C-alpha cells in the first residue's frame, strides 16, 4: 500500500501480525511492544496521541515530525519487536515458528505491506479515532471498560498521566479538554 502522508498531518495506523495470528497474545510480548513504542517515541520525537496493542494487531494515532515518515517509525518499531520475539522463540523452539516461517525459511512476525493507514483531517475525526482505538478491547470482549486494558492509552486519556507511554496533547487542546468520554 502506498502511503499518502500530508506534511504535519496526523495519521491513523493499523498493522497486524502474520496471518492475523495472536502473536501479541502473551502479556509479556505486549509489554515488550509498549516498551519499544516508548523507545520509538523518544527516538523519533513524533507526537503520539493514542494507541492500543491487541492480541493480533496494533492501532496508533500519531503525527510524525517533519524529517521522519510514518513508514520509518513503523519500520523501526516493528523490526525491534519482531527481532526480539522471534529470537526468543527460536531459543525456546516455539511451535508457532512453523506457522510464521515460509518455505524459503524466512520468518515473519508482521503481515506484509503497510497495513491500514489514513490521514486524520479534522477534530471530529480525531475524536472518533481516539474512541475507536480505546474501545477496541471492549468491542472484542477482552475487558468491560477501555481503562481496564493495560496495553493502551485509555488511562492517559481518562486522566492517569502515569502510564507506560505518555501521550502528547492533541493540537490546540488542554489537559482538561483531552479527557474524552471513553
C-alpha positions in Angstrom: 0.0 0.0 0.0 1.3 3.5 -0.9 1.2 6.0 2.0 -0.1 9.5 1.1 1.3 11.4 4.1 0.4 15.1 4.5 3.3 17.1 5.9 2.5 17.8 9.6 -0.6 15.6 9.3 -2.0 13.2 11.9 -2.0 9.5 10.9 -4.3 6.7 12.0 -2.3 3.5 11.5 -3.2 -0.2 11.9 -0.9 -3.1 11.4 -1.4 -6.9 12.0 0.6 -9.9 12.9 1.4 -12.5 10.3 -1.7 -14.4 9.2 -3.6 -12.4 11.8 -2.3 -14.8 14.4 -2.4 -13.7 18.0 1.3 -13.3 18.2 0.8 -10.4 20.7 -1.5 -12.6 22.8 1.1 -13.1 25.6 1.1 -10.1 28.0 4.9 -10.2 28.1 5.0 -9.7 24.3 2.5 -6.8 24.6 4.7 -5.3 27.3 7.7 -5.6 25.0 5.8 -3.8 22.3 4.8 -1.0 24.7 8.5 -0.7 25.8 9.6 -0.4 22.2 6.8 2.1 21.4 8.1 4.3 24.2 11.6 4.0 22.9 10.5 4.9 19.3 8.5 7.8 20.7 11.7 9.2 22.3 14.0 8.3 19.4 11.8 9.8 16.6 10.1 12.6 18.7 6.8 12.0 17.0 3.5 13.1 18.5 1.7 10.1 19.9 -2.0 10.8 20.6 -3.5 7.3 21.2 -2.5 3.7 20.9 -3.7 0.1 21.7 -1.9 -3.2 21.4 -4.4 -6.0 20.7 -3.6 -9.8 20.5 -3.2 -9.7 16.7 -2.9 -6.1 15.7 -2.0 -2.6 16.8 -3.6 0.9 16.3 -1.6 4.1 16.6 -2.7 7.7 16.2 0.4 9.8 15.6 2.0 12.8 13.8 5.5 12.2 12.5 8.0 15.1 12.9 8.8 17.0 9.6 12.0 15.0 8.9 10.7 11.5 9.6 7.9 9.5 7.8 5.4 7.3 9.5 6.9 4.4 7.5 10.3 5.0 9.1 8.8 5.0 12.6 6.8 1.8 11.9 9.7 0.0 10.3 11.9 0.7 13.3 9.3 -0.2 15.8 8.1 -3.4 14.1 11.6 -4.7 13.4 12.7 -4.2 17.0 9.7 -6.1 18.4 9.9 -8.9 15.8 13.6 -9.4 16.2 13.4 -9.8 20.0 10.3 -12.1 19.9 11.5 -14.3 17.1 15.0 -14.7 18.7 13.4 -15.8 21.9 11.0 -18.2 20.2 14.0 -19.7 18.3 15.8 -20.2 21.7 12.7 -21.9 23.0 11.9 -23.9 19.9 8.4 -22.4 20.0 5.9 -24.3 17.8 4.4 -21.1 16.5 7.6 -20.6 14.4 6.3 -23.2 11.9 3.2 -21.1 11.3 5.2 -17.9 10.5 8.1 -19.3 8.6 7.8 -19.5 4.8 9.2 -22.4 2.6 12.3 -20.3 1.9 13.0 -20.2 5.7 12.0 -16.5 6.2 10.2 -15.9 9.5 7.7 -13.1 9.5 6.1 -11.6 12.7 4.2 -8.8 10.9 1.9 -9.1 7.9 3.4 -7.9 4.7 2.5 -4.4 3.5 1.9 -1.2 5.3 -1.3 -2.2 7.0 -4.2 0.3 7.1 -3.4 3.9 7.3 -5.0 7.2 6.6 -4.8 10.9 7.3 -7.0 12.4 10.0 -8.3 15.6 8.7 -10.4 17.3 11.4 -11.2 17.3 15.1 -14.3 15.2 14.9 -12.4 12.5 13.0 -9.6 12.7 15.6 -12.0 12.2 18.5 -13.7 9.3 16.6 -10.4 7.5 16.1 -9.3 8.0 19.7 -12.6 6.5 20.9 -12.3 3.6 18.3 -8.7 2.8 19.5 -9.6 2.8 23.1 -12.9 0.8 22.7 -11.3 -1.9 20.6 -10.6 -4.2 23.6 -14.1 -3.7 24.9 -15.7 -4.5 21.5 -13.6 -7.6 21.3 -14.9 -8.7 24.8 -11.4 -8.6 26.4 -12.4 -6.0 29.1 -15.5 -4.2 30.3 -14.1 -0.7 30.2 -11.3 0.8 28.0 -9.3 1.7 31.1 -9.2 -2.0 32.1 -7.0 -2.8 29.2 -3.3 -2.3 30.3 -1.9 -2.0 26.7 -3.5 1.2 25.6 -3.5 4.9 26.2 -7.1 4.9 27.5 -5.9 5.5 31.1 -3.9 8.5 29.9 -7.0 9.9 28.2 -9.0 9.2 31.4 -6.6 11.4 33.4 -4.0 9.0 34.7 -0.8 10.5 33.3 1.5 7.9 34.9 1.1 5.4 32.0 3.7 3.3 30.3 3.9 5.5 27.2 2.9 9.2 27.7 0.7 10.6 25.0 1.1 14.1 23.6 -1.7 16.6 23.9 -3.8 16.8 20.8 -3.4 20.0 18.8 -4.9 23.0 20.5 -6.2 21.1 23.4 -5.5 21.5 27.1 -5.2 18.6 29.5 -8.7 19.1 30.8 -10.1 19.1 27.2 -8.2 15.8 26.5 -10.3 13.8 28.9 -12.7 12.3 26.3 -15.6 10.2 27.3 -14.4 6.6 26.6 
